[in-house]
Amino acid sequence: MSADAKNLSYQLVDVVQGVASGQPVFQVFAQQAGQIGQVIATSKRGLTGLFKELTGAIGGFFTATRTTMIGGVAFVGTLTALASAAIKSARHWTMFEPRPLQSQCKSYVGAT
């Protein structure tokens, strides 16, 4: 990856982090637009060349093995969350075990 593409990728990460952290979009634009424009202006390949290089690098990251591993981790995480929710639910309902009817009636017998 060329130095220009690396610099542009750093700026795009900053944009995503700014928006994800709750900053207003205009503020993120004001902070990053100058730097992104500077990277594009000094690039020998131009905007199209930079984006082609970035999309190629991103596409190269998602190989079949990596995608399978990410899916497997997500699947295990989902199963863990479901099991945890089921355990919490079962514990919640055992707190409310009904008492036998006879024990409830004994407390009222002779209370006149």
C-alpha positions, 0 to 999 in steps of 0.5 A, a space after each residue: 500500500 502506498 504512503 498516500 493510501 495509508 494516510 487516507 486510510 488513517 483519515 477515514 478511520 478518524 472519520 469513523 471513530 468521530 461519528 461512532 463516538 457521537 460527534 456531530 457530522 459537521 464537526 467531523 467534516 470540519 476536522 478531517 476535510 482539510 487533511 483528506 483534501 491534502 492527501 488527495 491533492 498530493 497523491 500522484 494517482 489521484 482520487 480514483 487511484 487511491 480508492 482503487 488501492 484502498 478497496 483492493 486492500 480491504 478486499 484482500 483482508 476478507 479472504 475465505 479463511 478470515 471470513 469463516 473465522 469471523 463468522 465462527 467467533 460471531 456464532 460462538 458469541 451469539 451462543 454464549 449470549 443466548 446461554 447466559 440469558 437462559 441461565 439468568 431467566 431460569 434463576 429468575 423463575 426459581 426465585 418464585 417457586 410456588 409453595 404447596 397449597 396446604 402450607 398456604 391454607 394452614 396460615 389461614 386456619 383458625 385465624 378468625 
